[in-house]
Amino acid sequence: MKKYSGLTVIFLLVCLHYSCGRVRELTEFERWKTHAENTTIIRDNFGVPHIYGKTDADAVFGLLYAQCEDDFNRVEQNYIWATGRLAEVEGEDALYSDLRARMFMSREEAEAMYENAPEWLKELCLAFADGINYYLQTHPEVQPKLLTRFEPWMPMYFSEGSIGGDIERISTRKLQAMYEKGIEFPKSVEREIEKKEEELEPQGSNGIAISGSLTQSGNAMLLINPHTSFYFRGEVHAVSEEGLNAYGAVTWGQFFIYQGFNEKTGWMHTSTYTDVIDEFVETVVELDGELFYQYGEELRPVEVSEVKLKYKDGDKIREKTFPYYRTHHGPVTHMEGDRVVATAMMWDPVKALEQSYIRTKQSDYEGFRKMMDIRTNSSNNTVYADAEGNIAYFHGNFIPVRDTVFDYTQPVEGKDPRTDWKGLHTVDENILLLNPANGWIQNCNSTPFTAALEYSPKREDYPRYMSLDRENFRGVHAIELLTDRSGYTLDSLIKLAYDPYLPAFDALIPGLIEAADKARGLDSETKEAIDILRRWDFRTSIGSVAMTLAHFYGTSYGREGSRPYSMSDMEAMSFFGSQSPPEERLRIFKGVLDQLKADFGTWKMPWGEVNRYQRLNGEIRQPFDDDQPSIPIGFASGRWGALAAYGARYDNNTKKIYGTRGNSFVAVVEFGKKVKARSILAGGQSGDPASPHFDDQAQMYADTEFKDVLYYKEDVLKNSESTYHPGER
């Protein structure tokens, strides 16, 4: 019997469809096989997948298949969270996270959005689902926690690139309080919560663009330096014969490169913190058993429905029903005193997906700028560079027009029509910076009004709601490093991005030394520790005892020190270093010495002995164990102004610090006739401890040893580890 190849079989099937006088749609299995035949995955020597597809849809199919190979656990988890089904896995405590997700979109709404999307986008969404489902079909040993099948409407929940994005800024604590008898959070309690959050590794990222006038090659350069939870994004390369050729970081489960570059353009997103979410206090009345809210001189009906959520309770699945209310401002999310508050935010998943994908295929500034007119990239700023030598900065992208009479940092009166949004600002009206004369742009989640020194946008030119005009120590650090420097290479840009100086301690530690010098009867142990800090240059390193002392002192002071209520963390550290009571400084420092001795037997602990990298398994929340092997890390928290941020958000009751967040995927890119880039990924590409790529970049990460990015196919082939079609392994 004659044997036919897979492609031949597909060809014969298609011919048969035509011969019958009509073309029928391919079955799901036929579609999978067609994609697989048209897609090749080449894994390089670090396990990075380079996906080559005939069409964009083929590339998306292969991209999702490859992501599942690397970390299906995280792909699934992101969609469990985004679709509001987390409680089915994690139990009742996750119900309000699920409720928040369902308030903004139901499955029916997601399906309708998918059906009404442009055909090209529907094809990509279908290829997304096909890639994951084909992986599950060909890997029966993989047991999902919940999602055994993925659907093409699911990306509608997860459209902007940063998992969570704006929606995570809506407090589940306040949502829970509203449903559980209107529990209130007094300011004193809220402040304690804020203090605890300040102790955690800050969220955010660094983006730096360098003009060719400041580089040795004459080409523009870009630093892509997101600060996320470790293993949050994989490193990928997606190519098609339809013009896609993008490299960078992809959030698990998405079908577009979120932070990265192609041959001509590069884009880096930093969290904007711009005020794009507003709260409207509503006046609600009940008439004849129906709810209405006041809007101007009229009463409008409150939209009322129910949300049924499932949650895990031991080995059983239970169900809980929540009433759900909405005004034209948005869902009712919490209480303000005895009145309900509706929350408005950007929610246009189709356009957001369009923008996220179109971004990756732009070849020049003109196209990139036009793409920004879609205006759905709401939670992020964009730092940009290209092969024509342009550098640019877009502060936000979705900014509602508001009446400046009102303070939108606080809840506004919903019944007053003047508080309503009045459309969106155009991109040109937003804060925008193109090719400043100083030759560089930086944003470290800091104010845009210092993005390019004297060439920065001017705060008086914009409504006050357009930016949170607040600096941080990372921004201060970046400006100092960039000022009056030139001759950049990729290596020197890496060196800048990992500069060890920590400006927070330059503000904090001299005040401690001053307090010690003025104190009487200081014990010898405290004097010795103070002298170590006196000789310190405020630079972090593995062997620095001063770094250990400073870290724990700053952390303890932020937790225990008295300060004015409204201070930012940066302002607080400066206050503690210059205006706080000297006796308070010494008391807290002595407490740090006692803590270190209790934890380690001595306070003379080199930073690398305390600050460690450890990954024991592929779990999303990593376990840590002081008795298991780990790697010393010389980096420090972004809280102290470290550009190369490394910090913890949980510790599993360990004595040592194990990083969970900060530098994850980092790349430096040079745009010329051919694009050049180098990159590093925390740990490695794979979430499987059995894979050689689970930790093959861990020591490189600790040593700041970047790998060459293999962008061109001839380089990929020279460094290939394996080549296959989806389904062949």
Solvent accessible surface area in square Angstrom, and as a share of the most:
residue,aa,sasa,rsa
1,M,234,1.04
2,K,149,0.63
3,K,184,0.78
4,Y,117,0.45
5,S,67,0.43
6,G,32,0.31
7,L,97,0.48
8,T,48,0.28
9,V,66,0.38
10,I,20,0.10
11,F,131,0.55
12,L,85,0.42
13,L,48,0.24
14,V,50,0.29
15,C,55,0.33
16,L,102,0.51
17,H,11,0.05
18,Y,139,0.53
19,S,88,0.56
20,C,88,0.53
21,G,70,0.68
22,R,180,0.66
23,V,88,0.51
24,R,97,0.35
25,E,157,0.70
26,L,51,0.25
27,T,67,0.39
28,E,52,0.23
29,F,118,0.49
30,E,20,0.09
31,R,52,0.19
32,W,16,0.06
33,K,67,0.28
34,T,33,0.19
35,H,22,0.10
36,A,6,0.04
37,E,45,0.20
38,N,44,0.23
39,T,0,0.00
40,T,35,0.20
41,I,0,0.00
42,I,3,0.01
43,R,6,0.02
44,D,5,0.03
45,N,76,0.39
46,F,47,0.20
47,G,2,0.02
48,V,0,0.00
49,P,0,0.00
50,H,0,0.00
51,I,0,0.00
52,Y,28,0.11
53,G,6,0.06
54,K,111,0.47
55,T,44,0.26
56,D,13,0.07
57,A,13,0.10
58,D,3,0.02
59,A,1,0.01
60,V,1,0.01
61,F,0,0.00
62,G,0,0.00
63,L,2,0.01
64,L,0,0.00
65,Y,0,0.00
66,A,0,0.00
67,Q,1,0.01
68,C,1,0.01
69,E,37,0.17
70,D,12,0.06
71,D,10,0.05
72,F,17,0.07
73,N,49,0.25
74,R,15,0.06
75,V,0,0.00
76,E,2,0.01
77,Q,28,0.12
78,N,18,0.09
79,Y,1,0.00
80,I,0,0.00
81,W,47,0.17
82,A,6,0.04
83,T,10,0.06
84,G,1,0.01
85,R,77,0.28
86,L,18,0.09
87,A,0,0.00
88,E,18,0.08
89,V,35,0.20
90,E,104,0.46
91,G,8,0.08
92,E,90,0.40
93,D,145,0.75
94,A,9,0.07
95,L,2,0.01
96,Y,18,0.07
97,S,19,0.12
98,D,1,0.01
99,L,0,0.00
100,R,20,0.07
101,A,11,0.08
102,R,58,0.21
103,M,2,0.01
104,F,13,0.05
105,M,1,0.00
106,S,34,0.22
107,R,128,0.47
108,E,118,0.53
109,E,85,0.38
110,A,0,0.00
111,E,55,0.25
112,A,49,0.38
113,M,53,0.24
114,Y,21,0.08
115,E,106,0.48
116,N,127,0.65
117,A,8,0.06
118,P,48,0.30
119,E,118,0.53
120,W,96,0.34
121,L,0,0.00
122,K,34,0.14
123,E,103,0.46
124,L,6,0.03
125,C,0,0.00
126,L,53,0.26
127,A,1,0.01
128,F,0,0.00
129,A,2,0.02
130,D,1,0.01
131,G,0,0.00
132,I,0,0.00
133,N,9,0.04
134,Y,9,0.04
135,Y,14,0.05
136,L,24,0.12
137,Q,110,0.49
138,T,47,0.27
139,H,25,0.11
140,P,100,0.63
141,E,121,0.54
142,V,36,0.21
143,Q,142,0.63
144,P,32,0.20
145,K,94,0.40
146,L,44,0.22
147,L,6,0.03
148,T,103,0.60
149,R,115,0.42
150,F,0,0.00
151,E,38,0.17
152,P,19,0.12
153,W,25,0.09
154,M,11,0.05
155,P,2,0.01
156,M,0,0.00
157,Y,20,0.08
158,F,7,0.03
159,S,16,0.10
160,E,18,0.08
161,G,0,0.00
162,S,33,0.21
163,I,23,0.12
164,G,14,0.14
165,G,16,0.16
166,D,6,0.03
167,I,11,0.06
168,E,92,0.41
169,R,104,0.38
170,I,11,0.06
171,S,33,0.22
172,T,42,0.25
173,R,87,0.32
174,K,72,0.31
175,L,1,0.00
176,Q,72,0.32
177,A,8,0.06
178,M,30,0.14
179,Y,49,0.19
180,E,67,0.30
181,K,201,0.85
182,G,30,0.29
183,I,100,0.51
184,E,124,0.56
185,F,65,0.27
186,P,77,0.49
187,K,148,0.63
188,S,79,0.51
189,V,66,0.38
190,E,30,0.13
191,R,22,0.08
192,E,88,0.40
193,I,36,0.18
194,E,68,0.30
195,K,30,0.13
196,K,135,0.57
197,E,91,0.41
198,E,36,0.16
199,E,46,0.21
200,L,57,0.28
201,E,3,0.01
202,P,40,0.25
203,Q,94,0.42
204,G,3,0.03
205,S,8,0.05
206,N,0,0.00
207,G,0,0.00
208,I,0,0.00
209,A,0,0.00
210,I,0,0.00
211,S,21,0.14
212,G,14,0.13
213,S,93,0.60
214,L,28,0.14
215,T,13,0.07
216,Q,135,0.60
217,S,61,0.40
218,G,49,0.47
219,N,42,0.21
220,A,1,0.01
221,M,2,0.01
222,L,0,0.00
223,L,1,0.00
224,I,0,0.00
225,N,1,0.00
226,P,1,0.01
227,H,4,0.02
228,T,12,0.07
229,S,44,0.28
230,F,11,0.04
231,Y,21,0.08
232,F,36,0.15
233,R,12,0.04
234,G,0,0.00
235,E,0,0.00
236,V,1,0.00
237,H,1,0.00
238,A,2,0.02
239,V,22,0.13
240,S,10,0.06
241,E,140,0.63
242,E,97,0.44
243,G,56,0.53
244,L,6,0.03
245,N,47,0.24
246,A,0,0.00
247,Y,2,0.01
248,G,0,0.00
249,A,0,0.00
250,V,0,0.00
251,T,0,0.00
252,W,8,0.03
253,G,0,0.00
254,Q,3,0.01
255,F,4,0.02
256,F,3,0.01
257,I,2,0.01
258,Y,3,0.01
259,Q,4,0.02
260,G,0,0.00
261,F,0,0.00
262,N,12,0.06
263,E,55,0.25
264,K,79,0.33
265,T,0,0.00
266,G,0,0.00
267,W,0,0.00
268,M,0,0.00
269,H,2,0.01
270,T,0,0.00
271,S,32,0.20
272,T,9,0.05
273,Y,85,0.32
274,T,0,0.00
275,D,26,0.13
276,V,1,0.01
277,I,25,0.13
278,D,1,0.00
279,E,51,0.23
280,F,2,0.01
281,V,13,0.08
282,E,1,0.01
283,T,34,0.20
284,V,56,0.32
285,V,59,0.34
286,E,117,0.52
287,L,85,0.42
288,D,152,0.79
289,G,59,0.57
290,E,106,0.48
291,L,54,0.27
292,F,46,0.19
293,Y,6,0.02
294,Q,61,0.27
295,Y,29,0.11
296,G,19,0.19
297,E,184,0.83
298,E,85,0.38
299,L,83,0.41
300,R,72,0.26
301,P,96,0.60
302,V,14,0.08
303,E,103,0.46
304,V,83,0.48
305,S,50,0.32
306,E,119,0.53
307,V,14,0.08
308,K,121,0.51
309,L,2,0.01
310,K,99,0.42
311,Y,25,0.09
312,K,93,0.39
313,D,62,0.32
314,G,59,0.57
315,D,140,0.73
316,K,116,0.49
317,I,97,0.49
318,R,107,0.39
319,E,99,0.45
320,K,79,0.33
321,T,60,0.35
322,F,6,0.03
323,P,56,0.35
324,Y,25,0.09
325,Y,62,0.24
326,R,65,0.24
327,T,6,0.04
328,H,83,0.37
329,H,15,0.07
330,G,4,0.04
331,P,2,0.01
332,V,5,0.03
333,T,1,0.01
334,H,9,0.04
335,M,64,0.29
336,E,83,0.37
337,G,53,0.51
338,D,128,0.66
339,R,76,0.28
340,V,35,0.20
341,V,0,0.00
342,A,0,0.00
343,T,3,0.02
344,A,10,0.07
345,M,20,0.09
346,M,16,0.07
347,W,80,0.28
348,D,54,0.28
349,P,3,0.02
350,V,25,0.14
351,K,102,0.43
352,A,2,0.01
353,L,1,0.00
354,E,32,0.14
355,Q,2,0.01
356,S,1,0.01
357,Y,7,0.02
358,I,50,0.26
359,R,1,0.01
360,T,1,0.01
361,K,66,0.28
362,Q,30,0.13
363,S,70,0.45
364,D,41,0.21
365,Y,30,0.11
366,E,138,0.62
367,G,18,0.18
368,F,0,0.00
369,R,44,0.16
370,K,150,0.64
371,M,7,0.03
372,M,0,0.00
373,D,68,0.35
374,I,46,0.23
375,R,63,0.23
376,T,5,0.03
377,N,2,0.01
378,S,0,0.00
379,S,11,0.07
380,N,8,0.04
381,N,1,0.00
382,T,1,0.00
383,V,0,0.00
384,Y,0,0.00
385,A,0,0.00
386,D,1,0.00
387,A,30,0.23
388,E,123,0.55
389,G,31,0.30
390,N,26,0.13
391,I,1,0.00
392,A,0,0.00
393,Y,0,0.00
394,F,3,0.01
395,H,3,0.01
396,G,4,0.04
397,N,1,0.00
398,F,16,0.07
399,I,0,0.00
400,P,0,0.00
401,V,41,0.24
402,R,8,0.03
403,D,36,0.19
404,T,69,0.40
405,V,110,0.63
406,F,37,0.16
407,D,67,0.35
408,Y,11,0.04
409,T,99,0.58
410,Q,110,0.49
411,P,40,0.25
412,V,11,0.06
413,E,54,0.24
414,G,0,0.00
415,K,74,0.31
416,D,29,0.15
417,P,58,0.37
418,R,132,0.48
419,T,0,0.00
420,D,24,0.13
421,W,64,0.22
422,K,103,0.44
423,G,47,0.46
424,L,55,0.27
425,H,19,0.08
426,T,64,0.37
427,V,3,0.02
428,D,100,0.52
429,E,88,0.40
430,N,5,0.03
431,I,1,0.00
432,L,47,0.23
433,L,17,0.08
434,L,79,0.39
435,N,71,0.36
436,P,13,0.08
437,A,81,0.63
438,N,28,0.15
439,G,3,0.03
440,W,5,0.02
441,I,0,0.00
442,Q,0,0.00
443,N,0,0.00
444,C,0,0.00
445,N,17,0.09
446,S,6,0.04
447,T,4,0.02
448,P,0,0.00
449,F,25,0.10
450,T,38,0.22
451,A,0,0.00
452,A,0,0.00
453,L,62,0.31
454,E,116,0.52
455,Y,97,0.37
456,S,5,0.03
457,P,13,0.08
458,K,94,0.40
459,R,128,0.47
460,E,136,0.61
461,D,98,0.51
462,Y,49,0.19
463,P,40,0.25
464,R,153,0.56
465,Y,17,0.07
466,M,1,0.00
467,S,13,0.08
468,L,94,0.47
469,D,67,0.35
470,R,112,0.41
471,E,41,0.18
472,N,35,0.18
473,F,12,0.05
474,R,10,0.04
475,G,0,0.00
476,V,52,0.30
477,H,1,0.00
478,A,0,0.00
479,I,28,0.14
480,E,103,0.46
481,L,9,0.05
482,L,0,0.00
483,T,45,0.26
484,D,143,0.74
485,R,117,0.43
486,S,80,0.51
487,G,31,0.30
488,Y,9,0.03
489,T,45,0.26
490,L,22,0.11
491,D,88,0.45
492,S,41,0.26
493,L,0,0.00
494,I,13,0.07
495,K,160,0.68
496,L,8,0.04
497,A,1,0.01
498,Y,27,0.10
499,D,26,0.13
500,P,49,0.31
501,Y,30,0.11
502,L,0,0.00
503,P,9,0.05
504,A,0,0.00
505,F,0,0.00
506,D,61,0.32
507,A,33,0.26
508,L,0,0.00
509,I,0,0.00
510,P,57,0.36
511,G,2,0.02
512,L,0,0.00
513,I,23,0.12
514,E,81,0.36
515,A,3,0.02
516,A,7,0.05
517,D,87,0.45
518,K,143,0.61
519,A,36,0.28
520,R,237,0.86
521,G,84,0.81
522,L,20,0.10
523,D,65,0.34
524,S,91,0.59
525,E,58,0.26
526,T,2,0.01
527,K,106,0.45
528,E,77,0.34
529,A,0,0.00
530,I,2,0.01
531,D,53,0.28
532,I,34,0.17
533,L,1,0.00
534,R,112,0.41
535,R,179,0.65
536,W,28,0.10
537,D,85,0.44
538,F,32,0.13
539,R,101,0.37
540,T,15,0.09
541,S,54,0.35
542,I,81,0.41
543,G,56,0.54
544,S,17,0.11
545,V,31,0.18
546,A,5,0.04
547,M,0,0.00
548,T,0,0.00
549,L,0,0.00
550,A,0,0.00
551,H,28,0.12
552,F,20,0.08
553,Y,0,0.00
554,G,0,0.00
555,T,21,0.12
556,S,8,0.05
557,Y,0,0.00
558,G,1,0.01
559,R,113,0.41
560,E,88,0.39
561,G,1,0.01
562,S,76,0.49
563,R,33,0.12
564,P,65,0.41
565,Y,105,0.40
566,S,91,0.59
567,M,39,0.17
568,S,11,0.07
569,D,27,0.14
570,M,44,0.20
571,E,85,0.38
572,A,0,0.00
573,M,0,0.00
574,S,44,0.28
575,F,30,0.12
576,F,0,0.00
577,G,7,0.07
578,S,72,0.47
579,Q,128,0.57
580,S,3,0.02
581,P,60,0.38
582,P,62,0.39
583,E,122,0.55
584,E,18,0.08
585,R,9,0.03
586,L,18,0.09
587,R,132,0.48
588,I,4,0.02
589,F,0,0.00
590,K,77,0.33
591,G,37,0.36
592,V,1,0.00
593,L,4,0.02
594,D,83,0.43
595,Q,69,0.31
596,L,0,0.00
597,K,71,0.30
598,A,86,0.67
599,D,41,0.21
600,F,43,0.18
601,G,65,0.62
602,T,52,0.30
603,W,10,0.04
604,K,93,0.39
605,M,24,0.11
606,P,44,0.28
607,W,2,0.01
608,G,1,0.01
609,E,81,0.36
610,V,0,0.00
611,N,1,0.01
612,R,29,0.10
613,Y,7,0.03
614,Q,6,0.03
615,R,23,0.08
616,L,64,0.32
617,N,41,0.21
618,G,16,0.15
619,E,92,0.41
620,I,69,0.35
621,R,142,0.52
622,Q,7,0.03
623,P,43,0.27
624,F,15,0.06
625,D,52,0.27
626,D,48,0.25
627,D,131,0.68
628,Q,80,0.36
629,P,113,0.71
630,S,25,0.16
631,I,36,0.18
632,P,46,0.29
633,I,0,0.00
634,G,12,0.12
635,F,23,0.09
636,A,0,0.00
637,S,10,0.06
638,G,5,0.05
639,R,14,0.05
640,W,1,0.00
641,G,0,0.00
642,A,4,0.03
643,L,1,0.01
644,A,6,0.05
645,A,0,0.00
646,Y,3,0.01
647,G,6,0.05
648,A,27,0.21
649,R,76,0.28
650,Y,46,0.18
651,D,69,0.36
652,N,51,0.26
653,N,147,0.75
654,T,21,0.12
655,K,108,0.46
656,K,47,0.20
657,I,25,0.13
658,Y,1,0.00
659,G,5,0.05
660,T,12,0.07
661,R,32,0.12
662,G,0,0.00
663,N,0,0.00
664,S,5,0.03
665,F,1,0.01
666,V,0,0.00
667,A,0,0.00
668,V,0,0.00
669,V,0,0.00
670,E,14,0.06
671,F,1,0.00
672,G,13,0.12
673,K,197,0.83
674,K,103,0.44
675,V,7,0.04
676,K,124,0.52
677,A,9,0.07
678,R,59,0.21
679,S,0,0.00
680,I,1,0.01
681,L,8,0.04
682,A,2,0.01
683,G,0,0.00
684,G,6,0.06
685,Q,4,0.02
686,S,9,0.06
687,G,11,0.10
688,D,69,0.36
689,P,74,0.47
690,A,93,0.72
691,S,25,0.16
692,P,97,0.61
693,H,17,0.08
694,F,10,0.04
695,D,77,0.40
696,D,49,0.25
697,Q,0,0.00
698,A,3,0.03
699,Q,93,0.42
700,M,28,0.12
701,Y,1,0.00
702,A,11,0.09
703,D,82,0.42
704,T,42,0.25
705,E,95,0.42
706,F,10,0.04
707,K,13,0.05
708,D,96,0.50
709,V,17,0.09
710,L,20,0.10
711,Y,9,0.03
712,Y,38,0.14
713,K,93,0.39
714,E,90,0.40
715,D,48,0.25
716,V,0,0.00
717,L,93,0.46
718,K,159,0.68
719,N,51,0.26
720,S,49,0.31
721,E,93,0.42
722,S,32,0.20
723,T,82,0.47
724,Y,15,0.06
725,H,60,0.27
726,P,3,0.02
727,G,29,0.28
728,E,112,0.50
729,R,125,0.46
